[in-house]
Amino acid sequence: MASKDTYEIFVVEDDKWYNNFLQYVISLNPEYSVRTFFNAKDCLDNLHLKPKLITVDYSMPDMNGTELIRKIKDASVDSQIIVISGQEDVSTAVELLKLGVFDYILKDEDTKNRLLNSIQNARSNQVLREEILDLREEVAKKYDFSNSIIGNSDAIKKTYSLIEKAAGSKITVSVTGETGTGKELVAKAIHYNSDRKKLPFVAVNVAAIPKELIESELFGHEKGAFTGADARRIGKFEQANKGTIFLDEIGEMDINIQAKLLRVLQEKEVTRVGGNQTIPIDVRIIVATHKDLNEEVQGSRFREDLYYRLLGLPISLPPLRDRGNDIILITKHIIDEFCKENTIKKVNLSSEAQKKLLGYNFLGNVRELKAIVELACVMCDNSVIEPENITFNSGKSLNNLLMQEMSLDDYTNLIIKTYLDKYDDNVISVAKKLNIGKSTIYRILKSESYQNLTK
């Protein structure tokens, strides 16, 4: 019986002398364990032993090689297959390779060397495949949305429900939300909880690619298609075939490329730049944007037909400031991850620090919270984060204030609150910085509109 660490190989060969020869050759490597069979039926009856590799004589008395290989594949064992044949038939070899055979070897004076090399290559290939599967399983666990998207607010519970519906179907998904709310995280959660989770997830940030390169990036190009195209390039859609492609910041896509993307979605095929061949694709589409695409359509910056093609199941992510106590839950998760990654003693969050975080507006959402909390982990003493360890990027927040549509009173309240956060609620310092009286600040603090802001 093979040990756990050996690489078990089945040899299927009806000729007794050649069967012994193959067993001898393979056994030259002490890491290989060999089990031999003289007919196809005995091999099939033992597939429950799950060999790593099977060598198959193409011409067996009870079954030809093609039939045996199909039965092995139907048994769903993850065994590599090498065919060893006495006949040099190119068409047969091509057919077998299409069936998923790893190699086709002729019975001649070079069989020994070719077989040992082929087994070694098959073994390396299989180890790589297993590592990829393990990695994908790890990633799938990481993006279990109940673990990766932290929170129990009503707003995020609604998001959970929509992710679950999206993962259980093949519908196109459009994710909207402010910058930093976790749109890519949602896309990954959908993919890794769907039936495509073991297949590729390819993310493309449309805004980060120059418009003259976006077509090649998405659809690929042939050698010589343009200056600098020294070799064929496979595009993101081909890379994502059978899996999911995530098109982030889709609202930034050039109007001319939008037309080509629409055709790809309609025809389910791509044509590389400079090529004529159409390549069929099966890809799940998830798009994201911080823009209102309907407004972009009204402004003739986004194609209406593409908009309706991409709308699918809309998921709107709530901003962090609307998620209440989720801020603390997410903070504690960030602290745990940061301490683990940096192998440092666990850091706790004081109740005063919690209050400070809950009182901040977080225009940068979870991304801003992560930066603030990680810095606080580094700055704190005695493994406890106190309010003085939390530094808000108030300048950035004030620069973004005008992006929001608010009344003048609301702007005033937010400015006062931002400065109080920055100067640790020191009213005298804030009054000096803003060149207003202390009584004005106290009056604002007591107002109903300010109280509503801090709830």
Summary of the structure (lengths in Angstrom):
residues: 455
radius of gyration: 30.6
end to end distance: 68.9
largest distance: 103.2
contacts: 1377
relative contact order: 0.07
helix: 52%
strand: 15%
